[in-house]
Amino acid sequence: MAKIYNSGETAASYVIDFTVGWSFGEPQGEEVMNKLIVALLSVLFAMGSPVQNHNKVRRGPPPPPPTLTPTFQDDFNTGRLSSNWVVSNWAAPGSIAKVNNGSFSPSMIDMSQGYLRIKLTQSRNSDGSVTSVGGEIQLNKLFGYGTYVFKMRTSSTSPTYNGSGTSVSGQVSAAFNYLPDANYNSVTEIDAPEVEGQNPNQLSFTVWNNSDQSDHAAFPFYGSEDAFHEYKFQWFAGSVKFFVDGTLVYTATQNVPTLAAYPMINHWGTNSIDWGGLATPDVDRYMYVSSFKFYAGVAV
């Protein structure tokens, strides 16, 4: 007689008990027994090998990937600007003699709302020219290859970080990195992005290496002045990848710089039909930054 029963250790742990007896001839009985053994083994393999089942280890879901710690981070929420930043107090881009007298002033930097706020003012002079006063901060550290992440709300007329406001002509708000030569030409510059007052629904991404410009990319985007968005670039040898709210929008592969540069954020006035737009005097405007992070040598 042959019996199969569960040993009780696992659902697929079975024991075969053969107590054999037959009343027919020896060869015939042996053939019947061999067929029975084959059939029983087939049943066991269909259920799963007892040895394999004993060795199985129950595992839960895979652990989440480790969280990377930024090499540098500033959330601009302490009520004062960190000493890691240098506040500009000199002439601004966009200055044109007898057209626009542009400058950066520390008085345009405000931290009272738990965010970095950079104000811009424009006024009309008696000779018809414009005086533009904006703000700029520059990190006092040089960073090279890695991932740069800015969260900001670009220029609008809202004096509060969450208020309603519109974008007006005559300004540029930007997050970028920059390394100049002795004549303030760009050795390294990655604009990520720049937003012009005359084209508020367009993000401009540009890479410069020794004043040679990469292919310029203008990415249509609506609402950068209405709310905070994440602007990120990954800079490595031979390429710079630009992301908006986690989506890759442009990859630059020409004239990619190699030398480390200073992360910077600025908001400055223009009075030009070519870049930034004509001035809008007597209308104050503001840009806001909630955080900046840098991850050295890794793509995040």
C-alpha positions as CSV (number, residue, x, y, z in Angstrom):
1,M,0.0,0.0,0.0
2,A,1.2,3.6,-0.7
3,K,0.1,6.7,1.3
4,I,0.8,10.4,0.9
5,Y,0.2,12.8,3.8
6,N,1.2,16.3,4.9
7,S,4.0,16.5,7.4
8,G,2.6,19.7,8.9
9,E,5.7,21.9,8.4
10,T,4.4,23.7,5.2
11,A,1.5,23.4,2.9
12,A,3.7,21.6,0.4
13,S,5.7,19.4,2.7
14,Y,4.5,15.9,2.0
15,V,5.8,12.4,3.1
16,I,5.3,9.3,1.1
17,D,4.7,6.1,3.1
18,F,5.0,2.9,1.1
19,T,3.8,-0.2,2.8
20,V,3.8,-2.6,-0.2
21,G,2.1,-5.8,-0.7
22,W,0.7,-7.4,-3.8
23,S,-1.0,-10.7,-4.6
24,F,0.1,-11.0,-8.2
25,G,3.5,-12.0,-9.5
26,E,6.7,-10.2,-8.6
27,P,7.5,-8.6,-12.0
28,Q,4.0,-7.4,-12.5
29,G,3.8,-6.0,-9.0
30,E,7.1,-4.1,-9.5
31,E,5.9,-2.5,-12.7
32,V,2.7,-1.3,-11.0
33,M,4.7,0.1,-8.1
34,N,7.0,2.0,-10.5
35,K,4.1,3.6,-12.2
36,L,2.6,4.6,-8.9
37,I,5.8,6.2,-7.8
38,V,6.1,8.2,-11.0
39,A,2.5,9.4,-10.6
40,L,3.0,10.5,-7.0
41,L,6.2,12.3,-7.9
42,S,4.4,14.2,-10.6
43,V,1.8,15.3,-8.1
44,L,4.5,16.6,-5.8
45,F,6.4,18.5,-8.4
46,A,3.1,20.1,-9.5
47,M,2.6,21.3,-5.9
48,G,6.1,22.6,-5.7
49,S,9.3,21.0,-4.5
50,P,9.2,20.4,-0.7
51,V,12.9,21.2,-0.5
52,Q,12.5,24.4,-2.4
53,N,9.5,25.4,-0.3
54,H,11.5,24.8,2.9
55,N,14.2,27.2,1.7
56,K,11.9,30.0,0.6
57,V,12.2,33.3,2.5
58,R,9.3,35.6,2.7
59,R,10.3,39.2,1.8
60,G,8.4,42.4,2.0
61,P,8.4,45.2,-0.6
62,P,11.9,46.5,-1.6
63,P,13.1,49.4,0.6
64,P,12.9,52.9,-0.8
65,P,16.0,54.3,-2.4
66,P,18.2,56.3,0.0
67,T,17.5,60.0,0.2
68,L,20.4,62.1,-1.1
69,T,21.5,65.0,1.1
70,P,22.3,68.2,-0.8
71,T,25.8,69.4,-0.7
72,F,24.4,72.8,-0.1
73,Q,20.8,74.0,0.7
74,D,19.2,77.2,1.6
75,D,15.4,77.5,2.3
76,F,15.5,81.3,2.9
77,N,13.1,80.9,5.8
78,T,15.1,82.2,8.8
79,G,14.1,85.9,8.4
80,R,17.6,86.9,7.4
81,L,19.9,86.2,4.5
82,S,22.6,83.6,5.2
83,S,26.2,84.9,5.2
84,N,26.8,82.3,2.4
85,W,25.4,84.9,0.0
86,V,26.9,88.1,-1.2
87,V,24.5,90.9,-2.0
88,S,25.3,92.9,-5.1
89,N,25.7,96.7,-4.8
90,W,26.8,97.8,-8.3
91,A,25.7,98.4,-11.9
92,A,23.2,95.9,-13.3
93,P,22.9,94.4,-16.8
94,G,20.6,96.2,-19.2
95,S,22.1,99.6,-18.6
96,I,22.2,101.8,-21.7
97,A,23.5,105.4,-21.5
98,K,20.7,108.0,-21.6
99,V,18.2,105.1,-21.9
100,N,18.3,103.0,-18.7
101,N,20.4,103.6,-15.6
102,G,20.4,100.1,-14.0
103,S,21.8,99.1,-10.7
104,F,21.6,96.5,-7.9
105,S,20.9,97.6,-4.3
106,P,20.9,95.7,-1.0
107,S,17.7,97.5,-0.1
108,M,15.9,95.4,-2.7
109,I,16.5,92.2,-0.7
110,D,13.8,91.3,1.8
111,M,13.5,88.1,3.9
112,S,10.5,89.1,6.2
113,Q,7.9,86.7,4.6
114,G,10.0,83.5,5.0
115,Y,11.1,83.7,1.4
116,L,13.8,85.5,-0.5
117,R,12.0,88.5,-2.1
118,I,13.8,90.7,-4.7
119,K,12.1,93.9,-5.5
120,L,12.5,96.0,-8.7
121,T,11.6,99.6,-9.2
122,Q,11.6,101.9,-12.3
123,S,11.2,105.6,-12.6
124,R,11.2,108.1,-15.4
125,N,13.9,110.8,-15.4
126,S,13.5,114.3,-16.7
127,D,15.5,113.6,-19.8
128,G,13.2,110.7,-20.7
129,S,15.6,108.0,-19.6
130,V,14.8,105.4,-16.9
131,T,16.3,104.5,-13.6
132,S,16.0,100.8,-12.7
133,V,16.9,99.5,-9.3
134,G,16.8,95.7,-8.7
135,G,18.5,93.1,-6.5
136,E,20.9,90.2,-6.8
137,I,22.6,87.7,-4.6
138,Q,25.6,85.5,-5.3
139,L,26.7,82.4,-3.4
140,N,30.3,82.8,-2.0
141,K,31.1,79.2,-3.1
142,L,32.1,77.8,-6.5
143,F,30.2,74.7,-7.6
144,G,30.9,72.5,-10.6
145,Y,29.3,69.4,-12.1
146,G,26.1,68.2,-10.4
147,T,22.4,69.1,-10.0
148,Y,21.1,72.6,-9.2
149,V,17.5,73.1,-8.1
150,F,15.8,76.5,-7.7
151,K,12.2,76.9,-6.5
152,M,10.9,80.3,-7.4
153,R,8.1,82.6,-8.5
154,T,9.2,84.9,-11.3
155,S,8.6,88.6,-11.5
156,S,5.1,90.0,-10.9
157,T,3.4,92.9,-9.2
158,S,2.5,91.0,-6.1
159,P,4.1,92.4,-2.9
160,T,3.4,89.1,-1.1
161,Y,4.6,85.6,-2.0
162,N,1.1,84.2,-2.4
163,G,-0.8,87.2,-3.6
164,S,-2.1,87.8,-7.1
165,G,0.0,89.8,-9.6
166,T,0.9,90.2,-13.2
167,S,4.1,90.4,-15.1
168,V,4.9,93.7,-16.8
169,S,7.5,94.8,-19.4
170,G,10.9,96.1,-18.5
171,Q,12.6,93.4,-16.4
172,V,14.4,90.1,-16.3
173,S,14.2,87.6,-13.4
174,A,16.7,84.8,-13.4
175,A,18.4,81.9,-11.7
176,F,21.8,80.8,-13.0
177,N,25.5,80.2,-12.3
178,Y,28.2,82.5,-13.5
179,L,32.0,82.8,-13.6
180,P,33.3,85.9,-15.3
181,D,36.8,86.8,-16.6
182,A,38.5,90.1,-15.7
183,N,36.3,92.0,-18.1
184,Y,33.1,90.3,-16.9
185,N,32.7,88.2,-19.9
186,S,31.2,84.8,-19.3
187,V,33.7,82.0,-18.8
188,T,30.9,79.8,-17.4
189,E,27.3,80.7,-17.4
190,I,24.2,78.5,-17.3
191,D,20.9,80.4,-17.4
192,A,18.2,78.2,-15.9
193,P,16.0,80.1,-16.7
194,E,15.7,83.7,-17.5
195,V,12.2,85.2,-17.9
196,E,11.7,88.5,-19.7
197,G,9.0,91.0,-18.8
198,Q,8.0,91.3,-22.5
199,N,7.7,87.5,-22.9
200,P,6.4,86.3,-19.5
201,N,5.1,83.0,-21.0
202,Q,8.5,81.9,-22.2
203,L,11.5,80.4,-20.3
204,S,14.9,81.0,-21.8
205,F,17.7,78.5,-21.3
206,T,21.2,79.3,-22.4
207,V,24.7,77.9,-21.8
208,W,27.9,79.9,-22.3
209,N,31.5,78.8,-22.4
210,N,34.2,81.5,-22.7
211,S,31.5,83.9,-24.1
212,D,30.5,81.4,-26.8
213,Q,26.8,80.7,-26.7
214,S,25.1,77.3,-26.9
215,D,21.9,76.8,-28.9
216,H,19.4,79.0,-27.1
217,A,16.1,77.4,-26.1
218,A,12.9,79.2,-25.5
219,F,10.4,77.0,-23.8
220,P,6.7,78.1,-23.7
221,F,5.4,78.1,-20.1
222,Y,2.4,79.8,-18.6
223,G,2.1,81.0,-15.0
224,S,5.7,81.3,-13.8
225,E,4.7,84.7,-12.3
226,D,1.6,83.2,-10.6
227,A,3.1,80.4,-8.4
228,F,6.3,78.7,-7.4
229,H,7.8,76.2,-9.8
230,E,10.9,74.0,-9.7
231,Y,13.7,74.8,-12.1
232,K,16.5,72.3,-12.2
233,F,19.6,71.7,-14.3
234,Q,22.0,68.8,-14.4
235,W,25.5,69.9,-15.5
236,F,28.1,67.3,-16.5
237,A,30.9,67.0,-19.0
238,G,29.4,67.5,-22.5
239,S,25.8,68.3,-21.6
240,V,23.4,70.4,-19.5
241,K,19.9,69.1,-19.0
242,F,17.1,71.5,-18.0
243,F,14.0,70.5,-16.1
244,V,10.8,72.3,-15.2
245,D,8.7,70.8,-12.4
246,G,10.5,67.5,-13.0
247,T,10.1,67.4,-16.7
248,L,13.1,67.5,-19.1
249,V,12.5,70.4,-21.5
250,Y,16.0,70.9,-23.1
251,T,19.4,69.4,-23.4
252,A,22.4,71.6,-24.4
253,T,25.4,69.8,-25.9
254,Q,27.3,72.7,-27.5
255,N,29.8,75.0,-25.8
256,V,29.3,73.3,-22.5
257,P,31.5,75.0,-19.8
258,T,33.9,73.0,-17.6
259,L,34.9,75.5,-14.9
260,A,33.0,75.8,-11.6
261,A,30.9,78.9,-11.1
262,Y,28.9,80.9,-8.5
263,P,25.1,80.2,-8.2
264,M,23.2,83.5,-8.5
265,I,19.7,84.9,-8.5
266,N,18.7,88.3,-9.7
267,H,15.9,90.7,-10.8
268,W,16.9,93.7,-12.9
269,G,15.3,96.4,-15.0
270,T,15.4,96.9,-18.8
271,N,14.3,99.5,-21.3
272,S,14.8,97.8,-24.6
273,I,12.7,96.3,-27.3
274,D,15.3,93.5,-27.7
275,W,15.6,92.0,-24.2
276,G,13.4,92.3,-21.2
277,G,11.1,94.9,-22.8
278,L,10.5,98.6,-22.5
279,A,10.4,100.0,-19.0
280,T,7.2,100.3,-17.0
281,P,7.9,103.2,-14.6
282,D,6.2,103.6,-11.3
283,V,5.1,99.9,-11.1
284,D,6.9,97.9,-8.4
285,R,7.4,94.2,-9.0
286,Y,8.8,91.3,-7.1
287,M,10.3,87.8,-7.5
288,Y,10.4,85.2,-4.8
289,V,12.6,82.2,-4.1
290,S,11.7,79.5,-1.6
291,S,14.8,77.3,-1.9
292,F,18.1,76.5,-3.6
293,K,19.8,73.1,-3.5
294,F,23.0,71.8,-5.0
295,Y,24.0,68.1,-5.3
296,A,27.7,67.7,-6.2
297,G,28.5,65.2,-8.9
298,V,25.2,63.4,-9.1
299,A,22.0,63.6,-11.2
300,V,19.0,64.0,-9.0
